[in-house]
Amino acid sequence: MGTWDIGPFDNDTAADFGGDLDEAALEEREAMIRSALQRAAASADFLDTSDGERAVAAAALIVAQHPDGERTCSNYGPSEPLPELPADLRTLAVDALDQVVSERSELAELWDDAANGSKWRHDITRLRDVLDPPAPPQEDALFDI
């Protein structure tokens, strides 16, 4: 695994994905991001590492455009501008991230064996929570039902 840190673009596959986005025409970039997310989200059997890494990178790009998001892209992410990404990609990104951390993910398996595995999972959860915030805790009910 050509990985040097836990960030979404801190591995060879995601860095290459960022370069591919830069080389593509502006109107092709959304489809490339969508395709990376669909491959991961639709993974029925086993999600391989490279598809997982591309999905995390694609999700980070969507988070970067979210009103509550922050730029998560390192020097290895795309440097060319992206089009405004449609809101439906948020749900697809959540589905993809869920697959990335599932028991059927080679990437999760590799990170679970790594020293920084818990930090990586925390970073994935942070991305997911921007796209699908957790429900606030329920206050005590005023009446018993």
C-alpha positions, 0 to 999 in steps of 0.5 A: 500500500503506497500510503504515507498518511491517513488523509483522503489523498495521502496514498498513491491511488488517490493522488493519481485520482486527483491527477486524473481529475486535473487532466480531465475536461471540467465537464467530465470531472463530476462523472469521474467522482460519481463513478468512483463513489458508485463502484464503492457503494455498489460493491456487493462482495469485497471492496478492493483497496484501490476502489476504496481509496478513490471513494474516500478521495471522491467523498472528501471532494464533496465534503469540501463543497459542503457548507459545513465541510472543510478543505480536506485535500492535501497537495496530492488532491486535484489542483484544477477547479471542480464544478459545483457537485450536485447534492445527490452525490452526498448520499452516494458518498455516505453509502460509499464511505459505509462500504469503505469501513465495512467488514467487506473492505480490503482497505478497512482490513489493511487499516485495522492492522496499521498503527494509525487505523483508529485515526483513519476510521475517525477521519472517515467518520468525520467526513461521513458526519459532514454529509449525514450528521448524527442525530442529536441526543434525545432529551428526556420525555415530558410524559411516559408513553 
